[in-house]
Amino acid sequence: MNDVKAAVSDIESAFDASRYPAEFLEQYDQLECLAASHGTETFLVKQKDGEKLFVAKCYDKSLYSFVHESNILKALNHKGLPAFANEFQNDATICIVREFVEGKPVNQYITEKHLSNQEIIGIGAALCNILIYLHGQQPPVIHRDIKPQNVIVKNDGQVVLIDFDIARVYNSASEADTQFFGTREYAPPEQYGFSQTNSRTDIYSFGILLRYMLTGSERENPNVRIYKPLARIIKKCTAFAPKERFTSAEMVKKALLAANPKAQRRRKTLIAVCSAAVIALCVFGGVRWYQYATFDPLAEGSIPSMMTDAERVSDAVSYMKDKYGTNLFDDTESYADIGFVKTILTDVYGYDSDYARALPQEGPPHESDKNFLPWGMGDEQYVARDVMVYVAVKIYWMDKVSDYSNLKDDNGYYPGVRAAVAFAEETGILTDVGHITKGEAAILLANADRVFEATKE
C-alpha cells in the first residue's frame, strides 16, 4: 500500500491536477504514466476502493474536439478487445477508462520467445478473428493503427488489440479521410488521403505487422528470406491499390491457415495417399453422382443410407452447440439441403453472406474467391455425402480442395470433391452415409473441427 501511495504522489507532483475531471481523480489513483504525446496522456490507474487495474487515456480538448474511442468501445464485446469502463470530462480534458490488459506487446513477445512460423501464424489468425469481428459491425469499425505495440499477447496466449483512439466507423458516403492519423510505417496510402479508409486499410497494416513478426522490420528487404506462402500473403495484404488486397480479414485468416508449414507438409504427404483413394472413387463416381442428381427422399420406397447411431449424432450436435452456440442441427433427422449449408456458413462460421450464397460465374464449376460453392445448386437441392464432405474440408483446410495437380482421372465428380473425400477418409472425418441429415452434417463438421484442433500447433 505504501508503494501505491508513493507512486500516486510521484504522478500527482508531475502534472496539473486541475486539468483533469474531478470525478476521475476522486475514483482512480494514477500509478504510472504509460505514454504522453500528441495532446494525449495514458495512465495506469487503480480504483480507490479496489485492486483492479485500468488504463486511462486523457485527451486535451483544445486539440481533440471529439473523441471516438469511448463510443466505439461501448458498442464492442469481444475477448480480443479491452472492455470500456468509464468516461469523464471537463472543459479541458476527456478521460476514457478501459480494462487493463496484462501481457506483452508483440514486439517484446517475439523478441523474447523467438517464435516459429507456426506460432506467428497463430498470432496472426487470432488477430484476424478480432478484425473479422470489428469489420463485421454495422457499420464496420476500422482500427487504423495496427502495429506491434497495440497487439498484446496475454500470459494464457490470448491476443488482444488495444488503443482505439484513432479508430473510425466506416462511412460509405465519404470519399476520403480528412486527416492523417496513425503510425506511418503501418499506414496504407489511403490513410494519407488518397481515399477513405475501410477494412482493407487494416488488412494493409496487418501485412506490415506480419512482415515485422517474421523479420523484425517493417521494411521490405530482398536480402531477408521469408517463407514463400507467407511472403505471398504479405504482398497481397500490402498492395498499393486496396482492390488488389484481400477482400476481408476472413480471407486473410484462411490464407494464413493454409500457409501453416505443418499443413503444407501434411498436404504433400496426403496428395500421394489421395491418389489411391481417387482411383477407388472412379469406379463408383458416375453412379453416385447420378443417384445424387435423381434422389428424392420423399418418394415412395426411398430409404436413405443411415449408418450413424443416435449417440454419435447427439454427441456431434452437442459439440457444435457448445463450441459455436448454434441450434441449427437440433432437428437431427431432417434432410440437409443447400440452403441449410449456406446458413451454416454464415451463421456458424461467419462467412460473408454474399460469398456464401453467390452462384458461380458462367462456365464449368471452379474454385473462386467470389463464391464458396463451385456449383449453381438451388437452395432446395438435397446434400449428398461427398458435397457435405467438400464443405467441411473447405471450411477448415481450404487448400485441400483447390489443388488438382495430382488428380489424373475424371470420373464425373468435381475434382475438389474428390480431393476432399480422400483427405476426409485419411483423417477419419468421413462418415459412411448417403444423402445426409442435419444430424449427420453435425457429425462431419464436428469431426473436422476436432481433427483441426488436434493437428494445429
C-alpha positions, 0 to 999 in steps of 0.5 A: 500500500505504501508503494501505491501511495508513493507512486500516486504522489510521484504522478500527482507532483508531475502534472496539473491536477486541475486539468483533469475531471474531478470525478476521475481523480476522486475514483482512480489513483494514477500509478504510472504514466504509460505514454504522453504525446500528441495532446494525449496522456495514458495512465495506469490507474487503480480504483480507490476502493479496489485492486483492479487495474485500468488504463486511462487515456486523457485527451486535451480538448483544445486539440481533440474536439471529439473523441471516438474511442469511448463510443466505439468501445461501448458498442464492442464485446469481444475477448480480443478487445479491452472492455470500456469502463468509464468516461469523464470530462471537463472543459479541458480534458476527456478521460476514457477508462478501459480494462487493463490488459496484462501481457506483452506487446508483440514486439517484446513477445517475439523478441523474447520467445523467438517464435516459429512460423507456426506460432506467428501464424497463430498470432496472426489468425487470432488477430484476424478473428478480432478484425473479422469481428470489428469489420463485421459491425454495422457499420464496420469499425476500422482500427487504423493503427495496427502495429506491434505495440497495440497487439498484446499477447496475454500470459494464457496466449490470448491476443488482444488489440488495444488503443482505439483512439484513432479508430473510425466507423466506416462511412460509405458516403465519404470519399476520403479521410480528412486527416492523417492519423496513425503510425506511418510505417503501418499506414496504407496510402489511403490513410494519407488521403488518397481515399477513405479508409475501410477494412482493407486499410487494416488488412494493409497494416496487418501485412506490415505487422506480419512482415515485422513478426517474421523479420523484425522490420517493417521494411521490405528487404530482398536480402531477408528470406521469408517463407514463400506462402507467407511472403505471398500473403504479405504482398497481397495484404500490402498492395498499393491499390486496396482492390488488389488486397484481400477482400476481408480479414476472413480471407486473410485468416484462411490464407494464413491457415493454409500457409501453416508449414505443418499443413503444407507438409501434411498436404504433400504427404496426403496428395500421394495417399489421395491418389489411391483413394481417387482411383477407388472413387472412379469406379463408383463416381458416375453412379453416385453422382447420378443417384445424387442428381435423381434422389428424392427422399420423399418418394415412395420406397426411398430409404436413405443410407443411415449408418450413424447411431443416435449417440454419435449424432447427439454427441456431434450436435452437442459439440457444435452447440457448445463450441459455436452456440448454434441450434441449427442441427437440433432437428437431427433427422431432417434432410440437409439441403443447400440452403441449410449449408449456406446458413451454416456458413454464415451463421456458424462460421461467419462467412460473408453472406454474399460469398456464401450464397453467390452462384458461380460465374458462367462456365464449368464449376471452379474454385473462386474467391467470389463464391464458396460453392463451385456449383449453381445448386438451388437452395432446395437441392438435397446434400449428398455425402461427398458435397457435405464432405467438400464443405467441411474440408473447405471450411477448415483446410481450404487448400485441400480442395483447390489443388488438382495437380495430382488428380489424373482421372475424371470420373464425373465428380468435381475434382475438389470433391474428390480431393476432399473425400480422400483427405476426409477418409485419411483423417477419419472425418468421413462418415459412411452415409448417403444423402445426409441429415442435419444430424449427420452434417453435425457429425462431419463438421464436428469431426473436422473441427476436432481433427483441426484442433488436434493437428494445429500447433 
